[in-house]
Amino acid sequence: MNEREQHRLIDGKAVAAQIKVELAAEVAAIRAAGGKIPHLAAILVGHDGGSETYVASKVKSCAEIGFKSTLVRYEADVTEEELLRKVDELNRDADVDGFIVQLPLPAHISEQKIIESIDYRKDVDGFHPVNAGRMLLGLPCFKSATPAGILELLKRYRIETGGKHCVVLGRSNIVGKPMATLMMQKGYPGDCTVTVCHSRSENLKEMCLSADILIVALGVPEFLKADMVKDGAVVIDVGTTRLPSSVTKSGYKLTGDVCFNEVAPKCSYITPVPGGVGPMTIISLMRNTLLAGKKEIFG
């Protein structure tokens, strides 16, 4: 890799490792002062490969930082009522500072119902309507982990955002909508002019070509091609589709929404997949857990 390519790559893995060290130092200070160690609980339903991997990474990160963690597992046929009972139990457990219910959930369970049943003061994923609403208004809240991780990358790489045109591809509640909200907020990183594009958008290519910052969160492998990106653009790839592969040990490879080899030469900065946004999502969740433990957002 030559120097220019190195300069272009946003290394989420390295930034996440640095933040992990910072969080661990803070937890060590809490422990030394005799304070309460932050406790993250995770509920995992079924055996989805992606979910298993993500939850394992979260539990491992907790151990590395010094948090306490609890993993609650259910088979895919768990009833919605049983899951709601467990959420209620975690809401009332004074030792649990924050918890997550790993998505997606089986089809017979309403994800929205589960999300809304979580105490927003423990909602470290930032999915509860109270956190989503507070974020829209620019009030203290638990920010959705992936968008928060992307903001941190922009900040640590000192990427200019003020007055820039940011195009967000995708309008999910987990990435697209919160990402657009955060990029238009006053301050840095923010102050962007934001356009949100999705499957119904017309003139999609023209929209993308006008972007200074492109955040791609569609879940469509290699959707963004070189002819959709202007020279010098910043490209953030949120896609993580598991595609079968005969060359990897696991039998699959993570593929982003950006056709990386084609697009990278045109960019001033670009995130790889894997090793870009993914590690930042987990570290943002860890940061939210620390904030929850310290009662910094909601007291």
N, C-alpha and C positions, 0 to 999 in steps of 0.2 A: 504493500500500500504506500503510495507516494505521499508527500507532505500535504499536497493540496487535497487529496481524498480524505486524509486523516482530519484535516481542518473542517471538512464538510460533514463528517459523521457526528451525530449527536449520540453520545454513548450513555444510554439510560442505565446500563448495568453499573458503570463506574460512578455515576451520580448517585444512584441508589445505595451503592456500597458506602459512599462518603456520608450520606444522610443516616445510614444505619449506625455508623460510628458515632455520629452526633447524638442520635437518640439513645444509644447505649450509655453514653457518658451521662446523659440526663437521668436515666433510670438508676445508674450507679450512685448518683448524687442523692436521689430520692431514698434509695436503700440505706445509704450511709447516714442520712438524717432521720432514719427510722420511720419514713413515710410509707404509704400504701403502694405496693407494686401494681401497676396497671394490669387489668385482667381482661383478655379478649376471648369471647366464646364464638364458636362457629357451628352452624347447623348444616349438615350435608345430607341431602336426600338422594338415594339411589347411587349408581356407580358410573355416572358419566365421566369419560376419560379426562376431558378438559377440566371439569369441576374438581375431580380427584387431585389433579396436578396443582391447580390453583390453591386449594385448601392445604395441601401438603406444604406448599411454599409459604403460606401464611403462618402455619404452625411453626415451621422451621425459623422464619424471621422473628417470631415472638421469642423463641428460645435464644436466638443470637443477640437480641436487643436486651433480653432480661425480663420480658413480660411473662405473666402467668397466662396459660392458654388452656381452653377446654374445647374438645371436639365432640359434638353430639351427632351420632349417625342414625339415620333411618333408612329402611328399605324403600324402594320406589312406590310401594303400595300403601305407605302411611296415609292415614286420613287427614283431611284438612283440619278437622277438630283436634286431633292429637297434636298436630304441629302448632296450632294456635294455643293449646294448653302449655306447650313447652316455651313458646315465645312469652306467654304471660308469666311463667315461672322465672325466666331469665330477666324479664322486666323488673320483677320484685326481688331478685337476688342482689343484695347490697354489695356483694363482693365482685360481681360482674360489672365492669365499667362500660364496656361496649360489646355488641355482638352483631354478627351478620348471618343472614340466611343465604347460602350460596345459590345463585341463580344459574341456569334455568331450573324451574321446578316441574315435576310431572304435570301433564295436561289437566288432571282432575283437581289440581290445587290452584286457587286464584292467587297469582303472585302479588297483585295489587292489595288484596285483602291481608296477606301476610305482612307486606311492607307497612301498611297502615296500622297494623297491630303492634308494631315495634315502638317502644318508648323512644320518642325522637331524641331524647337526651342520651340515649345509648346507641343511636343509629349511626354507627361509624362509617357505614357505606354511603351515607348522605342521600338516601333514596326517599325518605319519608317526606310527605308534602310540606311539613313544617320546615324542614331543612331546605327543600327545593325552593319554597316561597321566600325564605329568609335570604337565600343566595341571590335570588332574582332582585331583591331589594338592596343587596349589598350589606346585609346585616351579618353579625357573627353567626356561624353555623358550621356543621360538618359538611364540607364540600365533597361532592362526588369524586371518588378516588382517582379515576382515570383523568378527567379534566384537571384536577388539582396537580396531578403528576406532570401533566403537559406544561402547565403554568410554571412549575418549578424548573423544568428543562429550559424553557425560554429564558427564565431569570438567570439561571446558572451559566447559560451560554451567552448572556447579555444580548439577546436578540431583540432588536428594536421593534416595538409594536405600535407606538403612538401614531395615529393617523393612517396606519397601514390598512390595506384591504385584506381582510381575513375571510376566506371561504371555507365553510364547514360542510363537508359532504356527509349527510346522514342526520336524522332528526330523532334519534332514540332518546328516551328519558335518562339513560345511563351515561351517554357520551355527547351526542349531537346537541341537544337542547342546553344542558348545563355548560358545554364548551362555548357555545355562542354567547350565552349570558355572561360568562366570565371574561371573554375577550372584548365585550363592549363596556365592561365596568370602568369607572373612572380610576385612573392610576396605572401603575406598571406591575405586571404585564397586563395590558388592557388598552383602553382608548382606541380600539380598532373600529373601522367601519366593517360590519359583519354581514355576510350573505350566507344563508343556509340553503343548501341544495339537497334534493332528494330524488326519488324515482320518478316523480311527476314534473320535475323541473325541465323547462325548455331552455334551449341554448346553453346546455350544461358545459360544453367545451369552451365557449366564449367566456362564461362566468369563471371557469377555472383559470383560463389564460390571463384574466385580469387580477388574479390573486397574488398578493405579496407573500401571504402565509396561507398554505393549504393544509387543512386538517381532515384526513380521510378516514371516516368511520362508517363504512357501508357494510362490511362483512362480505364483500365480493372480491375474491382473490385477483390481484394484479389488474384492478379496474382502471387505475390512473396510469395513462400512457404518456410518453414524452411529448406528444403533440398537444397535450392539455396543460402543459406547464411552461410558464415563461422563464427566461434566463434569470438566475439570481433569486428565484423563489425559495421560501423555506417550506419544506414538506414534512408533515408529521403523520406517520402511518400508524393508525390504531388497529388495523386489521390483524386478526390472529386466527386464520382458518387452518384446521388440521387437514392436510392433504396426504393421501397415501404416498409412501416413498419406499423404493427398494434399496436406497443407499443408507438409510438411517437405522440404528439399532432398534428404535421404538416402532419402526414401520410406518411412521408418518413424519411430515415436516411442517413446521408452522410457516404459513405464507401470508404476507401482508396484502393490503388493498392497493399497494403501489407496485408497479412493474419496476423494481428497484434498479436493475442494471441499466435500463433505458432512461429512467428519470434522474438518477443520481448525478450524472455529468452536468445537468442543467441547473442544479440547485446550489444555493449558497450554504444551506444546511439541510440535512435529511436524517430521519431516524431509521435504523435498520429493523428488520423483524427476523429472528427474535433479538432481544438486547436493546430495544429502544424504549417504547412506551410501557411495555409489560412490567419490567422491574419497578418502574415508577408508580404503577397502580398499587402494587403491594406495599411499597414504602409509604405512600400517601395514607393507606389504611392504617399503617402502624403509627403514623403521626397523629391521625384522628384518635386512635386508641390512647395515645399519651395525653392528648388534650382532654379526652373524656375522663381519664384517670385523675388528671389534675383539676377537673371540673372547671376548665378555663372558658368553655363556650357558654354553658348554661348554669354554672354555679351549683 
